[in-house]
Every structure is written in C-alpha cells, then in structure tokens.
Amino acid sequence: MKTATQTKLTDEAWLRDLFEYERTHEIAFASPRALLEARMIAELDKARRPRRRAQRNGAAARPRRSGAAV
C-alpha cells in the first residue's frame, strides 16, 4: 500500500490556500453580527412572500368567480 508523502508548504502556498479556503467558506469566517443580520433579512424576505394557504396540504383550490354579481 502506497502512502502519499506530504511536502511542507511554503509560506506563500500556505497563505494562498488559506485565502482560497476563506473565499470559498465565507460562513466559517463571518462575524456573529453578520450572521444575525443575514438571519433577520431571511426572516423579512420570508414574511414578504405571499401566503399560499389554498394550495397546501392537498386542499382543493376554490373556484374563482368571473364577472360581477348582478
């Protein structure tokens, strides 16, 4: 069984890898305040969406009336 030998990274390569990881895993480096703001924005967006009560849980859609009642 072959084992992969690891070479010691140079300072430049290590820093480049660190920046790449930070760029691709933003959530791991976010401040608690930034995470809180993101959660609040998501909740506001969720509250702004129209409610779709008639079409959930298998409920039948109510027929729409066309024209004015005379």
Secondary structure, DSSP 8 states (H G I E B T S, - for coil): ----------HHHHHHHHHHHHHH-GGGG--HHHHHHHHHHHHHHHHHS---GGGSTT--------S---
